[in-house]
Amino acid sequence: MLHLKRRRFIRLSLLGALTFSLPQRALASKLKNNENPRLSLETDALGMRLLPEFSARIVAHSGHKPINNGNYHWHNAPDGGACFASDDSGWVYVSNSESGFGHGGAGALKFNAQAEVIDAYPILNGTNQNCGGGATPWGSWLSCEEIPDGQVWECDPEGIQPAQARPALGLFKHEAVAVDPVNHQLYLTEDMPDSCLYRFTPSGMDHQGIPNLTSGTMEVARVIQGQTGRVEWIRLPDPYAQKIPTRLQVSNATPFNGGEGITYYEGRLFFTTKGDNRVWQYTIADQQIEILYDDDTHPTPELSGVDNITVSNQGTIYVAEDGGNLQIVAITKDNQVFPVVELVGHDDSEITGIAFSPDGSRLYFSSQRGSTGQSKHGVTYEIRGPFI
């Protein structure tokens, strides 16, 4: 298995009680006074619309070298991503490639403490349609193949250890994965119109206290009554789908309409379903599931084409759009919804790979197909600003 350094667990799990800066307090004040922040989105030099006090830059183009003296060309079709703290006070941003025919995988951008890109390299090669994924508390990246018999691959963000397949996490059309660091369980979404929500319980831990992903128990969720309420978990008979697709093996499993991004924050899981434009919350301790956002019923439906999802250090949910007006939309703890970023002229693309830097001041994401609508023209951005 990957021998990653335990120290990363501490860095990734300390989502601190941070105080707001002046610009953050200004944005929070607008929300408190029911002022709609979208009215103040301004177009910048790159052609995207941003909230005031926010700025953007491009950090990578598909097919081009992110650093002049490097050998790695940034991959096509950039998708799911995450950030990892490094020992030199910098960080690494990893990004999947949703290319098919054995041209998928994942790459990484390494930043120093001054936010300069100092290295770029592959961390996974030769796989197919790597869509979403998830960061583990022990410092690895789980890259998910979005094909019918897709696997989850555990990758080293530093690119030193070789990536390893984790078939015990099931063979299906994977979308994304989130880790509960308290109970050491993994939750996985599936990109199908009748998808399941899965849970994996590892068989044990290694000598460093890192969960063993080579064996364990896979389960599917069943909401006991209706679509919200208490959830029970039913063992999946055959995670390797030797005869029957995983989502069809348990007759009373609850179907979700196109599972997309999933993330963990303070004892809760947030995930999205694209078929019905919903954001869900699952409270782990109570095993209760509820709908946080539904564009059919929300009084100000700002969000459509829900896809990748992440959470700020302060607990605000950020959702990337695949379609709609191509925005990154924030959902606050009191359920206020407003856009932070809007891409202009990228109508045939989607926003992917949203992830915060360790200090929460920078947000990374990609336009998967850029302004031309072609995967070879993907663009990866960094947004800096007073995120709440």
SULVEN-V525229 format. One line per field, one symbol per residue. ss: DSSP state (H for helix, E for strand, C for the rest). psi: psi as a letter, one per 20 degrees, with the letter a starting at -180 (. if undefined). Layout:
ss=???
psi=???
//
This chain:
ss=CCCCCCHHHHHHHCCCCCCCCHHHHHHHHHHHCCCCHHHHCEECCCCCEECCCCEEEEEEECCCECCCCCCCECCCCEEEEEEEECCCCCEEEEEEECCCCCCEEEEEEEECCCCCEEEEEEEEEEECCEEEEEECCCCEEEEEECCCCCCEEEEECCCCCCCEECHHHCCCCEEEEEEECCCCEEEEEECCCCECCEEEEECCECCCCCECCCCEEEEEEEECCCCCEEEEEEECCCCCCCCCCHHHCCCCCCCECCEEEEEEECCEEEEEECCCCEEEEEECCCCEEEEEEECCCCCCCCCCCEEEEEECCCCCEEEEECCCCCEEEEECCCCCEEEEEECCCCCCCCEEEEEECCCCCEEEEEECCCCCCCHHHCEEEEEECCCC
psi=rpmqphhhgghiinnrnqqqrghghgghggghjkpohhijpqpahijqpqqqiqqqqpiqppiqphqhjripppqrlpcqrrqpqrhkjbrppqprpkqakjjabqrqppqahjkpoiqprqipqjaploebbqqqijjrpopppmrhkqrpppqohijgqqqpqmhijqoanqfrqqpoigilqqpqrpmqhlrrpqppoqiaqaijjpqojiqapprqqophobiqbqpqpppphnhilhhpqhijhohjqpqqmmpcqqqqoljqpprqphhjlqpqpooghilpqrphpoihiphnnipqlqdqqrprhijppppqpnbckmrppqorhkkqpqqhqpppjlhkaqprkppqrhijippqrqohjaiijphikqpprpppamq.
//
